[in-house]
Amino acid sequence: SFGQDAKVILEKVRREIADYLRVTPAEIIFTSCGTESNNMILKSSVEHLGVERIITSPLEHKCVAESVLDLKKRKGIEVVYLRPNNHGDLSLEDLEKHLKNSEKKTLVSLMHSNNEIGNLLDIEKVAQLCKENNALFHSDTVQTIAHYDLDFSKIPVDFASCSAHKFHGPKGVGFAFVRKSSGLKGIITGGPQERSLRAGTENVCGIAGM
């Protein structure tokens, strides 16, 4: 019965987050933070979804930048960097050009807002470009979830990440948004928690605080 009480708390929070983002509860996967969420999404996309190329930028958070370099070294994936202009903005024309210039299965990984200089990406436009060119789109939304109104029922992003402490929640808890049609699988195995996408005991107190 104690376990059932904890489960009720977890699923209540999951529903609230899902309602906020206009997605289904099954698409919210609790993690320890944005770093874990980003690692899971990037590495599983290569391992389980057949991604051979990642388009990203030099402005990404270390957890994305280092994960991409690790995948390049270990898995031999192609990495394409969109170069920012003098104001830190990325060219969506360049992105479209790269999306059209390869037959490789591609994941675009671009943060919604930069954690140091604050630039905002046109996440709706990038998501649409990716959809039109059969590419997957992952956005590190750690800086913007709960600060901007993000409607993932209208924005066709495949994956997103969140850390609770960025909107005054406790440290050490976050979540990944994983579009149910993506087919992503977990990289932490050993239990059925979080729809088998993230094995291990959930941080119930942290999730309730989030």
C-alpha positions in Angstrom: 0.0 0.0 0.0 2.9 2.4 0.7 4.2 1.7 -2.9 0.7 2.4 -4.3 0.6 5.7 -2.4 3.9 6.7 -4.0 2.7 5.7 -7.4 -0.3 7.9 -7.1 2.0 10.9 -6.4 4.2 10.1 -9.4 1.3 9.7 -11.8 -0.4 12.9 -10.5 2.8 14.9 -11.3 3.2 13.2 -14.6 -0.4 14.1 -15.6 0.2 17.7 -14.5 3.4 18.1 -16.6 1.7 16.4 -19.5 -1.3 18.7 -19.3 1.1 21.7 -19.2 2.9 20.6 -22.4 -0.3 19.3 -24.0 1.0 15.8 -24.4 0.1 12.4 -23.0 1.4 11.3 -19.6 3.2 8.3 -21.2 5.4 10.8 -23.0 6.9 12.2 -19.7 9.8 10.2 -18.4 11.2 11.2 -15.0 15.0 11.5 -14.8 17.6 13.0 -12.4 18.2 16.1 -14.4 18.5 17.7 -17.9 22.0 16.1 -18.4 20.6 12.6 -17.9 17.7 13.4 -20.2 19.9 14.7 -23.0 22.3 11.8 -22.7 19.4 9.3 -22.9 17.9 10.9 -25.9 21.1 11.4 -27.9 22.6 8.0 -27.2 19.5 6.0 -27.6 18.7 7.8 -30.9 22.0 6.5 -32.3 21.8 3.1 -30.5 18.2 2.2 -31.2 16.8 4.5 -33.9 19.6 4.3 -36.4 20.7 7.9 -36.4 23.9 8.3 -38.4 24.2 12.1 -38.4 23.6 14.8 -35.8 23.2 18.5 -36.6 24.0 20.7 -33.6 25.8 23.9 -32.8 28.9 25.0 -30.8 26.7 26.8 -28.3 25.1 23.7 -26.8 25.4 22.8 -23.1 28.3 20.5 -22.3 26.1 17.5 -21.7 25.0 17.7 -25.3 28.3 18.8 -26.8 30.3 16.0 -25.0 27.6 13.4 -25.7 27.8 14.2 -29.4 31.6 14.0 -29.5 31.4 10.6 -27.6 29.0 9.3 -30.2 31.3 10.5 -33.0 34.3 8.7 -31.4 32.6 5.5 -30.4 29.9 5.1 -33.1 31.4 7.0 -36.0 28.4 9.3 -36.5 28.7 12.3 -38.7 28.5 15.6 -36.8 27.5 18.9 -38.5 27.8 22.2 -36.6 25.6 25.2 -37.5 27.8 28.2 -37.0 26.3 31.2 -35.1 26.6 34.7 -36.3 28.1 37.5 -34.3 24.9 37.8 -32.2 24.8 34.1 -31.4 21.9 33.3 -33.7 21.8 30.3 -36.0 20.8 30.3 -39.6 17.7 28.3 -40.4 18.6 28.5 -44.1 21.8 26.7 -43.3 19.9 24.1 -41.3 17.5 23.5 -44.2 20.4 23.2 -46.6 22.1 20.5 -44.4 18.8 18.7 -44.0 18.3 18.4 -47.8 21.9 17.5 -48.5 22.1 14.0 -47.0 20.4 10.7 -47.2 21.6 9.7 -43.7 19.1 9.4 -40.9 19.5 12.7 -39.0 18.9 14.0 -35.5 18.9 17.8 -35.0 19.9 18.8 -31.5 19.5 22.5 -30.7 18.8 24.2 -27.4 15.7 26.4 -27.2 17.5 29.1 -25.2 21.2 29.4 -24.5 22.1 29.2 -20.9 24.8 31.9 -21.1 23.8 34.4 -23.7 20.0 33.9 -23.7 19.4 33.6 -27.4 16.0 32.0 -28.3 15.7 29.5 -31.1 12.6 29.5 -33.3 11.7 26.1 -32.1 8.5 25.9 -34.1 10.2 26.6 -37.3 13.1 24.2 -36.6 10.6 21.4 -35.7 8.7 22.0 -38.9 11.9 21.9 -41.0 12.9 18.6 -39.4 9.4 17.1 -40.0 9.4 18.2 -43.7 12.9 16.6 -44.2 12.2 13.4 -42.2 14.7 14.3 -39.4 14.3 13.8 -35.7 14.4 17.0 -33.5 15.7 17.1 -30.0 15.7 20.4 -28.1 17.4 21.1 -24.8 14.5 23.1 -23.2 16.0 23.2 -19.7 16.1 27.0 -19.7 12.6 27.6 -21.0 10.2 24.9 -19.8 7.9 26.6 -17.2 9.0 30.0 -18.4 7.6 29.9 -21.9 4.3 28.4 -23.1 5.4 25.4 -25.0 2.6 23.4 -26.7 4.0 20.2 -27.9 0.7 19.2 -29.5 1.4 21.9 -32.0 5.2 22.0 -32.0 6.4 18.7 -33.7 9.5 18.3 -31.5 10.4 14.6 -30.9 12.4 15.0 -27.7 12.9 17.6 -25.0 14.6 17.8 -21.7 13.9 19.6 -18.4 15.6 20.2 -14.9 13.3 21.2 -12.0 15.8 23.6 -10.4 15.6 25.9 -13.4 12.0 26.8 -12.3 12.7 26.8 -8.5 12.1 23.1 -8.0 14.5 20.8 -6.1 17.9 19.9 -7.6 18.5 16.4 -8.8 15.2 15.8 -10.6 14.0 16.5 -14.1 12.2 14.8 -17.0 12.5 13.9 -20.7 9.7 14.4 -23.2 9.8 11.5 -25.6 7.2 11.5 -28.4 5.4 8.1 -28.2 5.8 7.5 -31.9 9.6 7.9 -31.8 10.4 4.3 -30.7 13.1 5.5 -28.3 14.4 2.9 -25.8 16.1 3.2 -22.5 19.9 3.2 -21.9 19.6 2.6 -18.1 18.2 -1.0 -17.9 17.3 -3.2 -15.0 13.7 -2.5 -14.2 10.3 -1.5 -15.7 10.1 1.9 -14.2 9.3 4.9 -16.4 7.8 2.7 -19.2 11.1 0.8 -19.2 12.9 3.9 -20.5 14.6 4.7 -17.3 15.1 1.8 -14.9 15.7 2.5 -11.2 13.9 3.7 -8.2 12.1 7.0 -8.9 12.9 10.0 -6.7 9.4 10.4 -5.3 10.2 13.4 -3.1 12.0 15.2 -5.9 9.3 14.5 -8.4 6.6 15.8 -5.9 8.7 18.9 -5.4 9.0 19.4 -9.1 
